[in-house]
Amino acid sequence: MTCMSRPCLFVVVALASWSLMGASCTARSFCNKSQECEEQENDRSFSDDAAAVCEVEYNARINALKANEEDECRALADAILALDSCRVGLKCDDFVEADLGGACDDESKALSDAFDEVRGGFAGECSAQEN
């Protein structure tokens, strides 16, 4: 099915914009939380632009994954966003723990599964695959 009419094209553009806005919101929240927890744990402060730089880098990685033609790459981006959205709601003690204090288990499992799909699902890697 092709989408050549103006209303249909508008809907496609609106949905794409909404998806990118969601990623940007997650990036901002995640980077602010990361900085907050890092400052608490190490009793140090960051430059005023550290969270903004983090946000730009985060969004670039997510956007690159979403730009891949392979469904597995886009699913990996969605799994990263879902886990990070969950993480921003945690206390800093749990945010920095490897097991996230036992929280976000479903999202962690989904991310692990998405990485497995990328590694074994097709011959190649995503252009912005996180290690």
Secondary structure, DSSP 8 states (H G I E B T S, - for coil): ----SHHHHHHHHHHHHHHHHHHHHHHHHHHHHHHHHHHHHHT----TTHHHHHHHHHHHHHHHHHHSSSHHHHHHHHHHHHHHHHHTTS-HHHHTSTTGGG--HHHHHHHHHHHHHHHHHSSS--TT---
